[in-house]
């Protein structure tokens, strides 16, 4: 009986402790649930804060976007810039100006041009160039890839053919520019200026010269050197005559005389510089004293003697038209200079179409001869070389894949061959046909890729290939054709 009583008491004690532990467990569960709610609330607050930060970044990014679309500028570190240029190695310097030095660099597996402002340059100049290039995008304006604020350096797309100044001087034994190419370059520069001068944000380059016009691998001209340009903001939108009083900057041979006298900068100041560039392309001569020489030759009817013979035989009527346009652009008084969009472009547009068609025809002939009689079907109209990966574009012509993609991605909406607008920018890969070997003497292999964009294109390309293979077989008896 005593043992039973002790066990009963012990059992009661254990039951009481169990109840206490149960109560503690319930309390802990409540505290855990409360903590979970606190954690969830904190996570919601964190997500809300992140969204607010992203909204602020997006709002900040909108200030550097154009009306046509936003353009992001990549921020780069000093170490990346120095590594890309081998700590600004002098052997990599490809250009030098009053305000900057330009180096060829290799950044993130890509060839780039890195412009570093001189120590004398101000921070405002750096900020202005970033602001301008982040607001505008055009096929004939250089593309800004990134910038380093600490080093005051800009990273641009690399332009293999250098500046127009170098090409006019045939630097590094480069080939002289033909008159057809010069006509296209004049049109490219005019197109870029029309875009810059257009409202609501009219931009004056103010330092247009041959060294600030650079050529890509296809000799398409692009304007650079926008560090000293001026943007006319909202207060200037509704004015008929845009101007801004500022201290004259730029190269003396290209600078607007009225700008020097008054300090008033207007879009017509760029028109004067454009006229000097045009006359330089026409004659191949330096800018100093060029205006008087062309004016004297035009009045005496002996302009032909002043033309650059290395460009080939300029058509007499076209050369005279260009000379008169250049002289009008270089009028001392601004009000006598022509409007680029309504007057100059109407003269250049038909010249551009004619020169482009002739340029393609001549290029096909010369390249075919250089490559030992290779049919034109195998030659890319843009690269002027045998195609390895041909694609058919909307204009019905065949191009090297890399070249036509670069042409379209750079903002061109027209055909490189006809200069007519492309119906669509799509190029599609298809099955690859086996290659045709030109000979057994080590000549390169030609691989033809077919794009079945339409039955007509497919049939046309088949005929071209069969015709080409026949010519190759006749030209080289040892050639073998694999099917």
GIURGI-V560527 format. One record per residue. N is the residue number from 0. SS is DSSP state (a for helix, b for strand, c for the rest). OMEGA is omega in radians with two decimals (999 if undefined). D_LAST is the distance of its C-alpha to the last C-alpha in Angstrom with 2 decimals. Layout:
# GIURGI-V560527
N;SS;OMEGA;D_LAST
N;SS;OMEGA;D_LAST
This chain:
# GIURGI-V560527
0;c;3.10;108.72
1;a;-3.14;108.48
2;a;3.14;105.03
3;a;3.12;103.85
4;a;3.12;105.16
5;a;3.13;103.37
6;a;3.13;100.09
7;a;3.10;100.63
8;a;3.13;101.27
9;a;3.14;98.24
10;a;3.12;96.11
11;a;3.13;97.43
12;a;-3.13;96.64
13;a;3.11;93.08
14;a;3.12;92.64
15;a;3.12;93.91
16;a;-3.14;91.50
17;a;3.11;88.63
18;a;3.10;89.52
19;a;3.12;89.65
20;a;3.12;86.23
21;a;3.09;84.88
22;a;3.10;86.32
23;a;-3.13;84.75
24;a;3.10;81.38
25;a;3.13;81.63
26;a;3.12;82.59
27;a;3.12;79.61
28;a;3.10;77.25
29;a;3.12;78.72
30;a;3.12;78.31
31;a;3.12;74.67
32;a;3.11;73.95
33;a;3.10;75.64
34;a;3.11;73.57
35;a;3.12;70.35
36;a;3.12;71.42
37;a;3.14;72.14
38;a;3.14;68.68
39;a;3.11;67.01
40;a;3.12;69.10
41;a;3.12;68.13
42;a;3.09;64.43
43;a;3.10;64.82
44;a;3.12;66.65
45;a;3.14;63.94
46;a;3.12;61.18
47;a;3.13;63.31
48;a;3.12;63.81
49;a;3.12;60.08
50;a;3.11;59.40
51;a;3.11;62.13
52;a;3.13;60.69
53;a;3.11;57.21
54;a;3.10;58.83
55;a;3.10;60.66
56;a;3.14;57.48
57;a;3.12;55.73
58;a;3.10;58.76
59;a;3.14;58.74
60;a;-3.14;55.05
61;a;3.14;55.70
62;c;3.12;57.90
63;c;-3.14;54.91
64;c;3.07;52.70
65;b;3.09;52.23
66;c;-3.13;52.73
67;c;-3.11;48.98
68;b;-3.06;48.12
69;c;3.12;48.99
70;c;-3.07;47.65
71;c;3.08;48.24
72;c;-3.12;49.25
73;b;3.07;48.54
74;b;-3.08;51.60
75;c;-3.14;50.87
76;c;3.11;53.15
77;a;-3.11;54.59
78;a;3.11;52.90
79;a;-3.12;49.43
80;a;-3.12;50.20
81;a;3.12;51.60
82;a;-3.12;48.76
83;a;-3.09;46.20
84;c;-3.08;48.09
85;c;-3.12;49.29
86;c;3.11;52.80
87;c;3.12;52.43
88;c;-3.09;51.55
89;a;-3.12;52.58
90;a;3.13;49.40
91;a;-3.14;47.41
92;b;-3.11;49.63
93;b;3.12;47.72
94;b;-3.13;50.53
95;b;3.13;54.25
96;c;-3.13;56.62
97;c;-3.01;60.21
98;c;-3.00;59.60
99;b;2.98;56.57
100;b;-3.07;54.19
101;b;-3.11;50.42
102;b;2.98;48.27
103;b;-3.09;44.57
104;b;3.09;44.00
105;b;-3.02;41.48
106;b;3.10;42.43
107;c;3.06;40.67
108;c;-3.11;37.38
109;b;3.02;37.46
110;b;-3.12;38.65
111;b;3.00;41.76
112;b;-3.09;44.71
113;b;3.14;48.07
114;b;3.13;51.20
115;b;3.13;54.50
116;b;3.12;57.69
117;c;-3.14;60.45
118;c;-3.12;63.60
119;c;-3.12;65.53
120;c;-3.11;63.37
121;c;3.09;64.96
122;a;3.14;63.71
123;a;3.11;63.96
124;a;3.09;61.36
125;a;-3.11;58.92
126;a;-3.11;59.71
127;a;-3.13;59.41
128;a;3.09;55.90
129;a;-3.12;54.73
130;a;-3.10;56.43
131;a;-3.06;54.99
132;a;3.06;51.38
133;a;-3.14;51.53
134;a;-2.99;52.76
135;c;3.03;50.25
136;c;-3.08;46.50
137;c;-3.13;44.87
138;c;-3.11;41.62
139;c;2.97;43.83
140;b;-3.13;45.97
141;c;-3.10;45.08
142;c;3.08;44.18
143;b;-3.12;46.61
144;b;-3.10;44.95
145;b;-3.12;48.08
146;b;3.07;51.56
147;b;-3.07;54.04
148;c;-3.08;57.61
149;c;-3.14;59.29
150;c;-3.04;57.55
151;c;-3.10;57.46
152;b;3.10;53.76
153;b;3.09;50.94
154;b;-3.12;47.23
155;b;2.98;44.99
156;b;-3.10;41.32
157;c;-3.11;40.42
158;c;-2.99;40.05
159;c;-3.04;38.20
160;c;3.01;39.56
161;c;-3.08;43.19
162;b;3.10;46.08
163;a;3.11;46.61
164;a;3.12;49.58
165;a;-3.11;47.44
166;a;3.08;44.86
167;a;3.09;47.64
168;c;-3.14;49.02
169;c;3.13;45.60
170;a;-3.13;46.21
171;a;3.10;44.19
172;a;3.10;43.08
173;c;-3.11;40.98
174;c;3.09;39.90
175;c;3.10;42.45
176;c;3.10;41.78
177;c;-3.12;41.07
178;a;3.09;43.38
179;a;3.10;40.61
180;a;3.13;40.15
181;a;3.08;43.92
182;a;3.14;44.26
183;a;3.12;41.86
184;a;3.09;43.76
185;a;3.14;47.04
186;a;3.12;45.69
187;a;-3.12;44.44
188;a;3.13;47.89
189;a;3.14;49.67
190;a;3.14;47.62
191;a;-3.14;48.46
192;a;3.09;52.16
193;a;3.11;52.34
194;a;-3.12;51.04
195;a;-3.07;53.52
196;a;-3.07;56.43
197;c;3.10;55.82
198;c;0.19;58.38
199;c;-3.12;59.49
200;c;3.14;58.70
201;b;-3.10;58.86
202;b;3.07;57.83
203;b;-3.10;58.87
204;c;3.06;56.80
205;c;3.07;59.80
206;c;3.14;57.95
207;c;3.11;55.20
208;c;-3.06;54.31
209;a;-3.13;51.39
210;a;3.08;51.24
211;a;3.02;50.91
212;b;-3.07;47.87
213;b;-3.02;44.72
214;b;3.10;41.14
215;c;-3.06;38.00
216;c;3.12;34.64
217;c;-3.13;34.07
218;c;2.99;37.63
219;c;-3.06;38.88
220;b;3.09;42.62
221;b;-3.12;44.38
222;b;3.04;48.11
223;c;3.10;49.58
224;c;-3.11;53.13
225;a;-3.09;54.51
226;a;-3.12;57.15
227;a;-3.12;59.96
228;c;-3.12;58.96
229;b;3.08;61.35
230;b;3.11;60.82
231;b;-3.03;63.25
232;c;-3.03;64.05
233;a;-3.08;65.56
234;a;-3.12;68.78
235;a;-2.98;66.99
236;c;-2.97;64.84
237;c;-3.14;67.12
238;c;-3.14;68.33
239;c;3.11;67.36
240;c;-3.12;67.62
241;c;3.06;66.15
242;c;3.04;67.72
243;b;3.14;68.67
244;b;-3.10;71.17
245;c;3.12;69.76
246;c;-3.08;70.05
247;c;3.06;67.72
248;c;3.11;64.65
249;c;-3.14;61.75
250;c;-2.98;61.18
251;a;-3.08;63.96
252;a;-3.07;61.86
253;a;-2.95;60.07
254;c;-3.12;62.95
255;c;-3.13;64.69
256;a;-3.14;68.17
257;a;3.05;69.77
258;a;3.11;68.38
259;a;-3.07;70.06
260;a;-3.02;73.34
261;a;-3.05;73.58
262;c;3.13;71.27
263;b;-3.10;69.99
264;b;3.12;66.23
265;c;3.04;64.39
266;a;3.11;60.84
267;a;3.05;62.05
268;a;3.07;62.25
269;a;3.13;58.46
270;a;3.10;58.32
271;a;-3.14;60.29
272;a;3.10;57.94
273;a;3.11;54.94
274;a;3.11;56.62
275;a;3.10;56.96
276;a;3.13;53.28
277;a;-3.12;52.34
278;a;3.07;54.58
279;a;3.10;53.20
280;a;-3.12;49.62
281;a;-3.02;50.96
282;a;-3.07;52.93
283;c;-3.09;51.53
284;c;3.06;55.15
285;c;-3.05;56.94
286;c;-3.08;58.74
287;c;3.13;62.31
288;c;-3.06;63.95
289;a;-3.08;60.75
290;a;-3.13;62.25
291;a;-3.14;65.10
292;a;-3.13;62.92
293;a;3.14;60.54
294;a;3.13;63.51
295;a;-3.13;65.27
296;a;3.14;62.20
297;a;3.13;61.59
298;a;-3.12;65.22
299;a;3.13;65.24
300;c;-3.13;61.96
301;c;-3.12;60.36
302;a;-3.08;57.71
303;a;-3.13;54.99
304;a;-3.10;56.66
305;a;-3.09;56.39
306;c;3.13;52.67
307;c;-3.09;50.33
308;a;-3.12;48.76
309;a;3.13;45.96
310;a;-3.08;44.53
311;c;-3.10;43.95
312;c;3.09;45.77
313;c;2.96;47.04
314;c;-3.00;47.59
315;a;-3.10;51.39
316;a;-3.13;52.04
317;a;3.13;49.83
318;a;3.13;51.38
319;a;3.10;54.84
320;a;3.14;54.06
321;a;3.13;52.80
322;a;3.14;55.85
323;a;3.07;58.21
324;a;3.12;56.54
325;a;3.13;56.85
326;a;3.10;60.49
327;a;3.11;61.31
328;a;-3.09;59.81
329;c;3.06;62.02
330;c;-3.11;65.25
331;c;-3.13;68.16
332;c;-3.06;69.31
333;a;-3.05;66.92
334;a;3.12;67.93
335;a;-3.13;66.63
336;c;-3.08;63.09
337;c;3.02;60.42
338;c;-3.05;58.83
339;a;-3.02;55.21
340;a;-3.02;53.92
341;a;-3.07;55.86
342;a;-3.07;56.31
343;a;-3.07;53.91
344;a;3.11;50.73
345;a;3.07;51.28
346;a;-3.06;51.18
347;a;-3.01;48.18
348;a;3.11;45.88
349;a;3.08;45.17
350;a;-3.12;44.84
351;a;-3.14;42.26
352;a;3.14;40.05
353;a;-3.12;40.33
354;a;-3.13;39.73
355;a;3.13;36.67
356;a;-3.13;34.97
357;a;3.14;35.93
358;a;3.12;34.85
359;a;-3.14;31.29
360;a;3.14;31.11
361;a;-3.12;32.58
362;a;3.11;30.47
363;a;-3.10;27.21
364;a;-3.09;28.56
365;a;-3.13;29.93
366;a;3.12;26.96
367;a;3.10;24.59
368;a;-3.14;27.05
369;a;-3.09;27.42
370;c;3.02;23.71
371;c;3.08;23.53
372;c;3.09;22.48
373;c;3.14;19.70
374;c;-3.08;19.33
375;a;-3.14;21.40
376;a;-3.09;18.63
377;a;-3.02;17.66
378;b;3.11;21.38
379;c;-3.14;23.31
380;c;-3.10;26.57
381;c;-3.08;28.56
382;c;-3.11;27.51
383;c;3.13;26.73
384;c;3.13;23.92
385;b;-3.08;20.13
386;c;3.04;18.94
387;c;-3.08;17.40
388;c;-3.04;17.84
389;b;3.04;18.18
390;b;3.09;20.25
391;b;3.13;21.68
392;c;-3.07;25.46
393;c;3.12;27.98
394;c;3.12;28.53
395;c;3.13;25.05
396;c;-3.12;24.13
397;b;-3.10;21.43
398;b;2.96;22.88
399;b;-3.03;22.28
400;a;-3.09;23.02
401;a;-3.07;26.00
402;a;-3.09;27.49
403;a;3.09;27.55
404;a;3.13;28.89
405;a;3.12;31.58
406;a;-3.11;32.43
407;a;-3.11;33.00
408;a;-3.13;34.70
409;c;3.03;37.13
410;c;3.13;38.58
411;c;3.10;36.97
412;c;-3.12;36.79
413;b;3.13;35.67
414;c;3.07;32.48
415;c;-3.09;32.02
416;c;-3.03;31.03
417;c;-3.07;33.57
418;c;3.05;36.20
419;c;-3.08;36.46
420;b;3.08;36.76
421;c;-3.14;33.62
422;c;3.08;33.90
423;c;-3.09;32.66
424;c;-3.00;31.46
425;c;2.94;28.72
426;c;-3.00;25.17
427;c;3.06;22.91
428;c;3.05;19.85
429;c;-3.11;16.97
430;c;-3.13;13.62
431;b;3.06;11.37
432;c;3.08;7.94
433;c;-3.02;5.88
434;c;3.07;7.90
435;b;-3.12;8.57
436;b;-3.09;11.25
437;c;3.13;14.27
438;c;3.10;15.81
439;c;-3.06;17.02
440;c;3.06;20.36
441;c;3.12;20.07
442;c;-3.03;18.88
443;c;3.13;17.70
444;b;3.13;14.21
445;b;-3.08;13.38
446;c;-3.06;11.96
447;c;3.07;11.93
448;b;-3.11;13.48
449;c;3.04;14.20
450;c;-3.12;17.75
451;c;3.12;18.65
452;c;3.09;22.25
453;c;3.09;22.72
454;a;-3.13;21.05
455;a;3.12;22.09
456;a;-3.12;20.48
457;a;3.14;17.15
458;a;3.14;17.31
459;a;-3.09;18.56
460;a;3.08;15.83
461;a;3.12;13.08
462;a;3.13;15.27
463;a;-3.11;15.71
464;a;-3.13;12.10
465;a;3.11;11.58
466;a;-3.14;14.99
467;a;-3.14;14.40
468;a;3.10;11.43
469;a;3.13;13.83
470;a;3.13;16.64
471;a;-3.10;15.05
472;a;3.10;14.21
473;a;-3.09;17.79
474;a;-3.13;19.30
475;c;-3.08;17.91
476;c;-3.13;17.57
477;c;-3.10;16.32
478;c;3.11;13.30
479;b;-3.12;9.95
480;b;-3.10;6.66
481;c;3.09;3.78
482;c;999;0.00
